[in-house]
Amino acid sequence: MFSAKYRRVVFDEQVDEVLREICLDIEKRYEVKFVEIGVDKDHVHFLVQSVPTYSVTSW
């Protein structure tokens, strides 16, 4: 979850649309998939799927 600065109400339909477009561009550039994007008036929820880059046994 990512909240807006000071939890201000900033996410409207126009901002929601631009945010989704940006997330789709990020998917194209990186090995990441935005499974769900949920926007409320003062915060955003992301469910992200990614390919792990480090093996658990390498720690």
PDB file with SEQRES, HELIX, SHEET and CRYST1 records, atoms N, CA, C and O in Angstrom:
SEQRES   1 A   59  MET PHE SER ALA LYS TYR ARG ARG VAL VAL PHE ASP GLU          
SEQRES   2 A   59  GLN VAL ASP GLU VAL LEU ARG GLU ILE CYS LEU ASP ILE          
SEQRES   3 A   59  GLU LYS ARG TYR GLU VAL LYS PHE VAL GLU ILE GLY VAL          
SEQRES   4 A   59  ASP LYS ASP HIS VAL HIS PHE LEU VAL GLN SER VAL PRO          
SEQRES   5 A   59  THR TYR SER VAL THR SER TRP                                  
HELIX    1 AA1 LYS A    5  ARG A    7  5                                   3    
HELIX    2 AA2 GLU A   13  ARG A   29  1                                  17    
HELIX    3 AA3 VAL A   56  SER A   58  5                                   3    
SHEET    1 AA1 3 PHE A   2  SER A   3  0                                        
SHEET    2 AA1 3 HIS A  43  SER A  50 -1                                        
SHEET    3 AA1 3 VAL A  32  VAL A  39 -1                                        
CRYST1    1.000    1.000    1.000  90.00  90.00  90.00 P 1           1          
ATOM      1  N   MET A   1       0.834  -1.169   0.000  1.00  0.00           N  
ATOM      2  CA  MET A   1       0.000   0.000   0.000  1.00  0.00           C  
ATOM      3  C   MET A   1       0.886   1.242   0.000  1.00  0.00           C  
ATOM      4  O   MET A   1       1.872   1.304   0.734  1.00  0.00           O  
ATOM      5  N   PHE A   2       0.548   2.194  -0.792  1.00  0.00           N  
ATOM      6  CA  PHE A   2       1.249   3.466  -0.850  1.00  0.00           C  
ATOM      7  C   PHE A   2       0.234   4.570  -0.594  1.00  0.00           C  
ATOM      8  O   PHE A   2      -0.789   4.657  -1.274  1.00  0.00           O  
ATOM      9  N   SER A   3       0.518   5.397   0.374  1.00  0.00           N  
ATOM     10  CA  SER A   3      -0.408   6.490   0.671  1.00  0.00           C  
ATOM     11  C   SER A   3       0.125   7.791   0.090  1.00  0.00           C  
ATOM     12  O   SER A   3       1.329   7.962  -0.106  1.00  0.00           O  
ATOM     13  N   ALA A   4      -0.797   8.697  -0.177  1.00  0.00           N  
ATOM     14  CA  ALA A   4      -0.406  10.023  -0.656  1.00  0.00           C  
ATOM     15  C   ALA A   4       0.229  10.799   0.497  1.00  0.00           C  
ATOM     16  O   ALA A   4      -0.028  10.509   1.665  1.00  0.00           O  
ATOM     17  N   LYS A   5       1.041  11.767   0.168  1.00  0.00           N  
ATOM     18  CA  LYS A   5       1.697  12.556   1.208  1.00  0.00           C  
ATOM     19  C   LYS A   5       0.637  13.203   2.096  1.00  0.00           C  
ATOM     20  O   LYS A   5      -0.301  13.840   1.616  1.00  0.00           O  
ATOM     21  N   TYR A   6       0.810  13.024   3.386  1.00  0.00           N  
ATOM     22  CA  TYR A   6      -0.112  13.535   4.402  1.00  0.00           C  
ATOM     23  C   TYR A   6      -1.526  12.978   4.238  1.00  0.00           C  
ATOM     24  O   TYR A   6      -2.488  13.564   4.733  1.00  0.00           O  
ATOM     25  N   ARG A   7      -1.649  11.842   3.539  1.00  0.00           N  
ATOM     26  CA  ARG A   7      -2.935  11.170   3.299  1.00  0.00           C  
ATOM     27  C   ARG A   7      -3.970  12.117   2.696  1.00  0.00           C  
ATOM     28  O   ARG A   7      -5.154  12.048   3.027  1.00  0.00           O  
ATOM     29  N   ARG A   8      -3.518  12.994   1.813  1.00  0.00           N  
ATOM     30  CA  ARG A   8      -4.439  13.917   1.145  1.00  0.00           C  
ATOM     31  C   ARG A   8      -5.229  13.188   0.062  1.00  0.00           C  
ATOM     32  O   ARG A   8      -4.761  12.198  -0.498  1.00  0.00           O  
ATOM     33  N   VAL A   9      -6.409  13.677  -0.222  1.00  0.00           N  
ATOM     34  CA  VAL A   9      -7.251  13.103  -1.271  1.00  0.00           C  
ATOM     35  C   VAL A   9      -6.753  13.646  -2.606  1.00  0.00           C  
ATOM     36  O   VAL A   9      -7.020  14.797  -2.953  1.00  0.00           O  
ATOM     37  N   VAL A  10      -6.027  12.809  -3.353  1.00  0.00           N  
ATOM     38  CA  VAL A  10      -5.459  13.251  -4.627  1.00  0.00           C  
ATOM     39  C   VAL A  10      -5.783  12.309  -5.775  1.00  0.00           C  
ATOM     40  O   VAL A  10      -5.588  12.671  -6.935  1.00  0.00           O  
ATOM     41  N   PHE A  11      -6.268  11.120  -5.482  1.00  0.00           N  
ATOM     42  CA  PHE A  11      -6.502  10.138  -6.543  1.00  0.00           C  
ATOM     43  C   PHE A  11      -7.939  10.243  -7.034  1.00  0.00           C  
ATOM     44  O   PHE A  11      -8.882   9.879  -6.331  1.00  0.00           O  
ATOM     45  N   ASP A  12      -8.087  10.749  -8.259  1.00  0.00           N  
ATOM     46  CA  ASP A  12      -9.385  10.782  -8.910  1.00  0.00           C  
ATOM     47  C   ASP A  12      -9.303   9.888 -10.148  1.00  0.00           C  
ATOM     48  O   ASP A  12      -8.312   9.181 -10.327  1.00  0.00           O  
ATOM     49  N   GLU A  13     -10.316   9.907 -10.996  1.00  0.00           N  
ATOM     50  CA  GLU A  13     -10.341   9.030 -12.169  1.00  0.00           C  
ATOM     51  C   GLU A  13      -9.204   9.326 -13.138  1.00  0.00           C  
ATOM     52  O   GLU A  13      -8.636   8.404 -13.722  1.00  0.00           O  
ATOM     53  N   GLN A  14      -8.868  10.591 -13.314  1.00  0.00           N  
ATOM     54  CA  GLN A  14      -7.794  10.966 -14.239  1.00  0.00           C  
ATOM     55  C   GLN A  14      -6.440  10.477 -13.720  1.00  0.00           C  
ATOM     56  O   GLN A  14      -5.645   9.935 -14.488  1.00  0.00           O  
ATOM     57  N   VAL A  15      -6.177  10.660 -12.446  1.00  0.00           N  
ATOM     58  CA  VAL A  15      -4.926  10.201 -11.846  1.00  0.00           C  
ATOM     59  C   VAL A  15      -4.871   8.673 -11.868  1.00  0.00           C  
ATOM     60  O   VAL A  15      -3.809   8.096 -12.106  1.00  0.00           O  
ATOM     61  N   ASP A  16      -5.992   8.022 -11.626  1.00  0.00           N  
ATOM     62  CA  ASP A  16      -6.073   6.565 -11.664  1.00  0.00           C  
ATOM     63  C   ASP A  16      -5.684   6.045 -13.044  1.00  0.00           C  
ATOM     64  O   ASP A  16      -4.927   5.080 -13.153  1.00  0.00           O  
ATOM     65  N   GLU A  17      -6.190   6.671 -14.085  1.00  0.00           N  
ATOM     66  CA  GLU A  17      -5.885   6.253 -15.454  1.00  0.00           C  
ATOM     67  C   GLU A  17      -4.393   6.426 -15.774  1.00  0.00           C  
ATOM     68  O   GLU A  17      -3.780   5.535 -16.362  1.00  0.00           O  
ATOM     69  N   VAL A  18      -3.819   7.547 -15.396  1.00  0.00           N  
ATOM     70  CA  VAL A  18      -2.395   7.800 -15.649  1.00  0.00           C  
ATOM     71  C   VAL A  18      -1.532   6.818 -14.857  1.00  0.00           C  
ATOM     72  O   VAL A  18      -0.533   6.315 -15.371  1.00  0.00           O  
ATOM     73  N   LEU A  19      -1.910   6.545 -13.618  1.00  0.00           N  
ATOM     74  CA  LEU A  19      -1.169   5.598 -12.784  1.00  0.00           C  
ATOM     75  C   LEU A  19      -1.167   4.207 -13.405  1.00  0.00           C  
ATOM     76  O   LEU A  19      -0.133   3.539 -13.417  1.00  0.00           O  
ATOM     77  N   ARG A  20      -2.294   3.765 -13.915  1.00  0.00           N  
ATOM     78  CA  ARG A  20      -2.376   2.455 -14.555  1.00  0.00           C  
ATOM     79  C   ARG A  20      -1.513   2.407 -15.821  1.00  0.00           C  
ATOM     80  O   ARG A  20      -0.869   1.391 -16.081  1.00  0.00           O  
ATOM     81  N   GLU A  21      -1.490   3.473 -16.601  1.00  0.00           N  
ATOM     82  CA  GLU A  21      -0.641   3.530 -17.798  1.00  0.00           C  
ATOM     83  C   GLU A  21       0.836   3.439 -17.423  1.00  0.00           C  
ATOM     84  O   GLU A  21       1.606   2.754 -18.096  1.00  0.00           O  
ATOM     85  N   ILE A  22       1.226   4.116 -16.368  1.00  0.00           N  
ATOM     86  CA  ILE A  22       2.615   4.070 -15.898  1.00  0.00           C  
ATOM     87  C   ILE A  22       2.966   2.655 -15.457  1.00  0.00           C  
ATOM     88  O   ILE A  22       4.054   2.161 -15.755  1.00  0.00           O  
ATOM     89  N   CYS A  23       2.055   2.006 -14.753  1.00  0.00           N  
ATOM     90  CA  CYS A  23       2.312   0.631 -14.310  1.00  0.00           C  
ATOM     91  C   CYS A  23       2.468  -0.310 -15.501  1.00  0.00           C  
ATOM     92  O   CYS A  23       3.309  -1.208 -15.460  1.00  0.00           O  
ATOM     93  N   LEU A  24       1.684  -0.128 -16.554  1.00  0.00           N  
ATOM     94  CA  LEU A  24       1.823  -0.955 -17.749  1.00  0.00           C  
ATOM     95  C   LEU A  24       3.162  -0.713 -18.434  1.00  0.00           C  
ATOM     96  O   LEU A  24       3.759  -1.650 -18.964  1.00  0.00           O  
ATOM     97  N   ASP A  25       3.639   0.518 -18.433  1.00  0.00           N  
ATOM     98  CA  ASP A  25       4.961   0.812 -18.986  1.00  0.00           C  
ATOM     99  C   ASP A  25       6.062   0.155 -18.157  1.00  0.00           C  
ATOM    100  O   ASP A  25       7.047  -0.332 -18.712  1.00  0.00           O  
ATOM    101  N   ILE A  26       5.905   0.139 -16.855  1.00  0.00           N  
ATOM    102  CA  ILE A  26       6.891  -0.511 -15.976  1.00  0.00           C  
ATOM    103  C   ILE A  26       6.922  -2.006 -16.259  1.00  0.00           C  
ATOM    104  O   ILE A  26       7.994  -2.612 -16.264  1.00  0.00           O  
ATOM    105  N   GLU A  27       5.747  -2.615 -16.496  1.00  0.00           N  
ATOM    106  CA  GLU A  27       5.697  -4.038 -16.820  1.00  0.00           C  
ATOM    107  C   GLU A  27       6.504  -4.362 -18.069  1.00  0.00           C  
ATOM    108  O   GLU A  27       7.162  -5.401 -18.134  1.00  0.00           O  
ATOM    109  N   LYS A  28       6.457  -3.485 -19.049  1.00  0.00           N  
ATOM    110  CA  LYS A  28       7.176  -3.714 -20.303  1.00  0.00           C  
ATOM    111  C   LYS A  28       8.688  -3.654 -20.113  1.00  0.00           C  
ATOM    112  O   LYS A  28       9.426  -4.377 -20.783  1.00  0.00           O  
ATOM    113  N   ARG A  29       9.154  -2.802 -19.207  1.00  0.00           N  
ATOM    114  CA  ARG A  29      10.590  -2.597 -19.032  1.00  0.00           C  
ATOM    115  C   ARG A  29      11.242  -3.568 -18.056  1.00  0.00           C  
ATOM    116  O   ARG A  29      12.435  -3.851 -18.171  1.00  0.00           O  
ATOM    117  N   TYR A  30      10.483  -4.074 -17.106  1.00  0.00           N  
ATOM    118  CA  TYR A  30      11.045  -4.917 -16.056  1.00  0.00           C  
ATOM    119  C   TYR A  30      10.281  -6.231 -15.979  1.00  0.00           C  
ATOM    120  O   TYR A  30       9.176  -6.337 -16.513  1.00  0.00           O  
ATOM    121  N   GLU A  31      10.850  -7.218 -15.329  1.00  0.00           N  
ATOM    122  CA  GLU A  31      10.194  -8.510 -15.145  1.00  0.00           C  
ATOM    123  C   GLU A  31       9.257  -8.428 -13.949  1.00  0.00           C  
ATOM    124  O   GLU A  31       9.495  -9.040 -12.908  1.00  0.00           O  
ATOM    125  N   VAL A  32       8.202  -7.668 -14.119  1.00  0.00           N  
ATOM    126  CA  VAL A  32       7.234  -7.465 -13.050  1.00  0.00           C  
ATOM    127  C   VAL A  32       5.837  -7.419 -13.676  1.00  0.00           C  
ATOM    128  O   VAL A  32       5.663  -6.934 -14.793  1.00  0.00           O  
ATOM    129  N   LYS A  33       4.852  -7.929 -12.944  1.00  0.00           N  
ATOM    130  CA  LYS A  33       3.471  -7.937 -13.403  1.00  0.00           C  
ATOM    131  C   LYS A  33       2.592  -7.359 -12.311  1.00  0.00           C  
ATOM    132  O   LYS A  33       2.598  -7.847 -11.181  1.00  0.00           O  
ATOM    133  N   PHE A  34       1.839  -6.328 -12.639  1.00  0.00           N  
ATOM    134  CA  PHE A  34       0.867  -5.762 -11.704  1.00  0.00           C  
ATOM    135  C   PHE A  34      -0.416  -6.574 -11.827  1.00  0.00           C  
ATOM    136  O   PHE A  34      -1.174  -6.413 -12.784  1.00  0.00           O  
ATOM    137  N   VAL A  35      -0.652  -7.441 -10.857  1.00  0.00           N  
ATOM    138  CA  VAL A  35      -1.815  -8.320 -10.885  1.00  0.00           C  
ATOM    139  C   VAL A  35      -3.074  -7.534 -10.558  1.00  0.00           C  
ATOM    140  O   VAL A  35      -4.099  -7.691 -11.220  1.00  0.00           O  
ATOM    141  N   GLU A  36      -2.999  -6.693  -9.544  1.00  0.00           N  
ATOM    142  CA  GLU A  36      -4.136  -5.860  -9.132  1.00  0.00           C  
ATOM    143  C   GLU A  36      -3.632  -4.468  -8.775  1.00  0.00           C  
ATOM    144  O   GLU A  36      -2.568  -4.313  -8.175  1.00  0.00           O  
ATOM    145  N   ILE A  37      -4.410  -3.462  -9.153  1.00  0.00           N  
ATOM    146  CA  ILE A  37      -4.137  -2.079  -8.758  1.00  0.00           C  
ATOM    147  C   ILE A  37      -5.455  -1.530  -8.217  1.00  0.00           C  
ATOM    148  O   ILE A  37      -6.433  -1.405  -8.954  1.00  0.00           O  
ATOM    149  N   GLY A  38      -5.471  -1.208  -6.937  1.00  0.00           N  
ATOM    150  CA  GLY A  38      -6.669  -0.671  -6.319  1.00  0.00           C  
ATOM    151  C   GLY A  38      -6.419   0.745  -5.841  1.00  0.00           C  
ATOM    152  O   GLY A  38      -5.509   0.991  -5.049  1.00  0.00           O  
ATOM    153  N   VAL A  39      -7.227   1.670  -6.322  1.00  0.00           N  
ATOM    154  CA  VAL A  39      -7.030   3.083  -5.990  1.00  0.00           C  
ATOM    155  C   VAL A  39      -8.176   3.559  -5.110  1.00  0.00           C  
ATOM    156  O   VAL A  39      -9.348   3.366  -5.436  1.00  0.00           O  
ATOM    157  N   ASP A  40      -7.824   4.183  -3.991  1.00  0.00           N  
ATOM    158  CA  ASP A  40      -8.800   4.842  -3.142  1.00  0.00           C  
ATOM    159  C   ASP A  40      -8.493   6.337  -3.211  1.00  0.00           C  
ATOM    160  O   ASP A  40      -7.595   6.735  -3.954  1.00  0.00           O  
ATOM    161  N   LYS A  41      -9.190   7.153  -2.482  1.00  0.00           N  
ATOM    162  CA  LYS A  41      -8.999   8.609  -2.586  1.00  0.00           C  
ATOM    163  C   LYS A  41      -7.654   9.077  -2.063  1.00  0.00           C  
ATOM    164  O   LYS A  41      -7.115  10.075  -2.542  1.00  0.00           O  
ATOM    165  N   ASP A  42      -7.096   8.354  -1.066  1.00  0.00           N  
ATOM    166  CA  ASP A  42      -5.843   8.827  -0.487  1.00  0.00           C  
ATOM    167  C   ASP A  42      -4.742   7.766  -0.442  1.00  0.00           C  
ATOM    168  O   ASP A  42      -3.698   7.992   0.170  1.00  0.00           O  
ATOM    169  N   HIS A  43      -4.960   6.609  -1.083  1.00  0.00           N  
ATOM    170  CA  HIS A  43      -3.913   5.594  -1.136  1.00  0.00           C  
ATOM    171  C   HIS A  43      -4.151   4.624  -2.290  1.00  0.00           C  
ATOM    172  O   HIS A  43      -5.234   4.579  -2.874  1.00  0.00           O  
ATOM    173  N   VAL A  44      -3.108   3.845  -2.605  1.00  0.00           N  
ATOM    174  CA  VAL A  44      -3.155   2.884  -3.702  1.00  0.00           C  
ATOM    175  C   VAL A  44      -2.658   1.540  -3.181  1.00  0.00           C  
ATOM    176  O   VAL A  44      -1.691   1.481  -2.421  1.00  0.00           O  
ATOM    177  N   HIS A  45      -3.321   0.461  -3.591  1.00  0.00           N  
ATOM    178  CA  HIS A  45      -2.874  -0.892  -3.273  1.00  0.00           C  
ATOM    179  C   HIS A  45      -2.348  -1.528  -4.553  1.00  0.00           C  
ATOM    180  O   HIS A  45      -2.978  -1.440  -5.607  1.00  0.00           O  
ATOM    181  N   PHE A  46      -1.175  -2.176  -4.451  1.00  0.00           N  
ATOM    182  CA  PHE A  46      -0.599  -2.898  -5.574  1.00  0.00           C  
ATOM    183  C   PHE A  46      -0.423  -4.353  -5.174  1.00  0.00           C  
ATOM    184  O   PHE A  46       0.071  -4.639  -4.084  1.00  0.00           O  
ATOM    185  N   LEU A  47      -0.820  -5.275  -6.040  1.00  0.00           N  
ATOM    186  CA  LEU A  47      -0.466  -6.678  -5.916  1.00  0.00           C  
ATOM    187  C   LEU A  47       0.460  -6.949  -7.090  1.00  0.00           C  
ATOM    188  O   LEU A  47       0.037  -6.944  -8.246  1.00  0.00           O  
ATOM    189  N   VAL A  48       1.733  -7.186  -6.778  1.00  0.00           N  
ATOM    190  CA  VAL A  48       2.764  -7.267  -7.806  1.00  0.00           C  
ATOM    191  C   VAL A  48       3.370  -8.657  -7.814  1.00  0.00           C  
ATOM    192  O   VAL A  48       3.645  -9.236  -6.764  1.00  0.00           O  
ATOM    193  N   GLN A  49       3.576  -9.187  -9.019  1.00  0.00           N  
ATOM    194  CA  GLN A  49       4.237 -10.471  -9.190  1.00  0.00           C  
ATOM    195  C   GLN A  49       5.552 -10.223  -9.901  1.00  0.00           C  
ATOM    196  O   GLN A  49       5.615  -9.470 -10.873  1.00  0.00           O  
ATOM    197  N   SER A  50       6.606 -10.866  -9.404  1.00  0.00           N  
ATOM    198  CA  SER A  50       7.934 -10.611  -9.943  1.00  0.00           C  
ATOM    199  C   SER A  50       8.747 -11.892  -9.953  1.00  0.00           C  
ATOM    200  O   SER A  50       8.436 -12.846  -9.240  1.00  0.00           O  
ATOM    201  N   VAL A  51       9.793 -11.903 -10.768  1.00  0.00           N  
ATOM    202  CA  VAL A  51      10.728 -13.016 -10.806  1.00  0.00           C  
ATOM    203  C   VAL A  51      11.826 -12.727  -9.782  1.00  0.00           C  
ATOM    204  O   VAL A  51      12.450 -11.667  -9.837  1.00  0.00           O  
ATOM    205  N   PRO A  52      12.070 -13.651  -8.851  1.00  0.00           N  
ATOM    206  CA  PRO A  52      13.120 -13.400  -7.860  1.00  0.00           C  
ATOM    207  C   PRO A  52      14.494 -13.338  -8.527  1.00  0.00           C  
ATOM    208  O   PRO A  52      14.786 -14.106  -9.443  1.00  0.00           O  
ATOM    209  N   THR A  53      15.318 -12.429  -8.063  1.00  0.00           N  
ATOM    210  CA  THR A  53      16.653 -12.284  -8.643  1.00  0.00           C  
ATOM    211  C   THR A  53      17.733 -12.908  -7.786  1.00  0.00           C  
ATOM    212  O   THR A  53      18.858 -13.090  -8.253  1.00  0.00           O  
ATOM    213  N   TYR A  54      17.421 -13.240  -6.545  1.00  0.00           N  
ATOM    214  CA  TYR A  54      18.382 -13.853  -5.640  1.00  0.00           C  
ATOM    215  C   TYR A  54      17.855 -15.200  -5.159  1.00  0.00           C  
ATOM    216  O   TYR A  54      16.669 -15.345  -4.864  1.00  0.00           O  
ATOM    217  N   SER A  55      18.719 -16.148  -5.087  1.00  0.00           N  
ATOM    218  CA  SER A  55      18.365 -17.446  -4.553  1.00  0.00           C  
ATOM    219  C   SER A  55      18.335 -17.385  -3.035  1.00  0.00           C  
ATOM    220  O   SER A  55      19.141 -16.680  -2.427  1.00  0.00           O  
ATOM    221  N   VAL A  56      17.421 -18.109  -2.422  1.00  0.00           N  
ATOM    222  CA  VAL A  56      17.335 -18.127  -0.973  1.00  0.00           C  
ATOM    223  C   VAL A  56      18.599 -18.736  -0.373  1.00  0.00           C  
ATOM    224  O   VAL A  56      19.031 -18.329   0.705  1.00  0.00           O  
ATOM    225  N   THR A  57      19.190 -19.702  -1.060  1.00  0.00           N  
ATOM    226  CA  THR A  57      20.385 -20.371  -0.542  1.00  0.00           C  
ATOM    227  C   THR A  57      21.645 -19.511  -0.650  1.00  0.00           C  
ATOM    228  O   THR A  57      22.663 -19.848  -0.047  1.00  0.00           O  
ATOM    229  N   SER A  58      21.602 -18.429  -1.390  1.00  0.00           N  
ATOM    230  CA  SER A  58      22.786 -17.580  -1.523  1.00  0.00           C  
ATOM    231  C   SER A  58      22.971 -16.620  -0.350  1.00  0.00           C  
ATOM    232  O   SER A  58      23.993 -15.939  -0.272  1.00  0.00           O  
ATOM    233  N   TRP A  59      22.004 -16.555   0.560  1.00  0.00           N  
ATOM    234  CA  TRP A  59      22.120 -15.666   1.714  1.00  0.00           C  
ATOM    235  C   TRP A  59      22.963 -16.288   2.718  1.00  0.00           C  
ATOM    236  O   TRP A  59      23.193 -15.705   3.777  1.00  0.00           O  
TER     237      TRP A  59                                                      
END                                                                             
